[in-house]
Amino acid sequence: MSTLDILDACDIVEASYAGFKASEIEEKIDIRGVQAYHLKSGILAIPGTNELSDWFDYNLKVYGDNEGYGYDVIAGDSGSMWHAGFLEHAQTVYTFAKGLRPKFIVGHSLGAASAQIVGTSLKIPTIAFASPGTLRGKPSNRLRGEGWVVNYCRSDDTVCYMPPRHRGFRVLGSQYWLTPEDANPGLDHNINQYRKIIKTKKVRERVPMQWPQ
């Protein structure tokens, strides 16, 4: 498998929340609220927020914050400045994934934040849906490995604007904004809403439908 269809990636994300069949799973983890599944197909699936504790442990990182309410920032091994909660989540997934060498990585929401970091670090094709910003820095200062990552973001999905852009955060990799005919600001975060808009002719003609291209 040299490319992954975007709609197939939507199905994999949905299954990561609903639960994969045991026969589909090669390895999995569930550590401190971090879940990830390495499937027999070679795909690493990372679901997003599915527990209340995820908000405080990863999304908001409200404790130890010296940058203003809700967004602690720490330096990674490269010296880059990261959203602390997303980096912590990604470090757990990275430790799990690095020995498995998946063929593709797919993530949604918090899982998309983690997928960006892991995909960039391991240089593995990565599809991220409903992606928040993970790295604080200028878009021109790209990291090695970012070219492996693609992000699909709905213009009416609040999560895709978090952390607030005035704090200087950005996503890793390329980013495609999907604008629906009828926007529902803040309501269209579910992967089913992403699948729905990706199926439209307007979007299919404008964005990559397989990754890598």
N, C-alpha and C positions, 0 to 999 in steps of 0.2 A: 504494500500500500504506500504509494508515493505522495498522495494528497488525501485530504479529508474534506468531505462535503460539509458545507456550513449547516445545512438542515440536519444532517446526520449528527453533527456536533450538538445541535439543540436537543435532539432526542437523547443523547448521552447525558447532557446536563440534567434533563428531566428525570432520567433514571437514577442519577446520583442522589436525588432527593427522595424518590419513591422507593428505591432499593433495587440493586441489581440481583439477578438470579445467582445463586452460589456457583453455578456452572460457568458463569461469565467472568468470575473474579480470579485473578492469579494471586494477588496479595492485596491487603488493605490495612489501614491504620485508623485508630480512633483514640487520639492522645490529647488530653486537655482541650477537648472540643474541636480538635483538628481532625477532619475526616478526609481521606483520599483513597481512591480505588485504582489499582493497576489491573486492567482487564487483560484477558487472554488475547485480545486483539492487538495489544501493545499500546493501548490508549490509557493515559493517566487522567482520571476524572476527579475534579475538586469541587464539591458543592460549596455553596455560600452559607450565609447565616441561617442556622436552623436550631439554635439554642439561645436562650436569653443571655447566657454568659458570654456569648460571642461579641455582644455589643461592648461590654466592659473590658473583656480580655483583649480584643483585637480591633474592633471598628472604631471605638472612641478613645480607648486607652486613656481614661480620665485620671488615673493616678500617676504620680511622678511627672506631671506635665508642667514644664516651665516655659511653654510657648504660648499659653493661652488655653482656655477651656477646651478639652476634648482632643487635642492633637499633639501628642508627644512625638518628638523627632529625635532619631539617633543615627549615628554614623555606622555604616556597614564596613566590611573588611576593606573595600576599595576606597573608603573615605567619603563616599557619596552619602547624602542625608536622606533617610527613609522615614516614612510613616512607621512609627515604632511597632504598632500592633500588627500591621500587615507584614513587616519584616519578620516578626516573631513567628507568625503563622507560616510564612514561606520557609523559614529555616527548618521547621518541623517536617514540612512536605519535602524539602530538598534532601534532608537526611534519608528519608524513605525512598526517594526516587533515584538518587544518584547511582545506586548500584543496580537498579532495574533497567536503566536506559530506555525509557518508553519511546515509542515512535512519534507520538503526539501527546499534547497536553490540552485539556479542555477545562475551563472554569467559569463560574458565574458569580458575580457580586464579590463577596469576600473571597470566594474561590478564584475569581478573576484577578483580584489583586495578587493573590498568592501565585497564580499561574504565570502572570507577567514576570515576576521575579525569578521563579524557578526555570521558566522557559528561556529567559535571557541568560541565566547563569549556566544552564546545561546546553544551550544552543540547540533546542529542540522545537520544532514547529508547534506553535501555541495559538489557540483560539480562545479569546476572552470575551464574555458577554456581560453587559451592565458593569463596565469597569470603572472603579474609582481611581483617583490618582494615587500613585505609590511613592514616587521619587520627587524630592524637592530640588529643582534645578531648571536651567534653561533648556528648551527643546533642542537647541543647537548643540548642547553638550550630551551627545548620545553615548550610551555605553556599548561596549562590544557585546554582540549577541541580541541587541534589540530588533534586528531585522528578522528574527525568527517569530516575532509576536505580532498578532493582529487583534485589534479591539473593535467590537461592535457596540455602539452606544446609542440608545434612543434619546432624542432631543427632549422628550418629556419624562425622562427617568431622573429623578433627583439624585440618585446615587452616583450618576455619571459626572456630577458637578462637585463631588466631595473628594477630599476636603476642599473647602472654598478656594477657588483659584487665586484669590488675593494672597494666599499663603504660599503660592509658588509651586504647588504640586502639579505633576503631570503623569500621564500613563507612559508605560514603556512600550515601544514599538509603534506601528502604524495605527491610526484610529479612523473609523468610519462612523459618521453621525447619520442616524436613520430618523427621518422626519415623517410622521404619519399624517394622513389627511386630517384626522380629528385627534388632536392631542388631548391627553388626560394627564396634566402635570402631576408628577409624583406617584401616579397610579400604575404605570406600565413598566414595572420592574420585573415581573414574572417572566420566566423563559418562554412561556406560551405566547406572550405578547411580542417577544422578539421573533419567534418563529413566524407569527402572523405577518409582521411587517416585512420580514426577509422574503416571504413568498410573493410579495407584490411585484408587479412588473417594473415599477419605477425603481425599486431597490435592486432587483436582480440585474438590471441593466447598468447599474452604477458601481456596485461593490463586488469584490471577489466572492465567488460562490464555492470555491475550493481553496484550501490553504495547504501548503504554499501555492502561490500562483504558478 
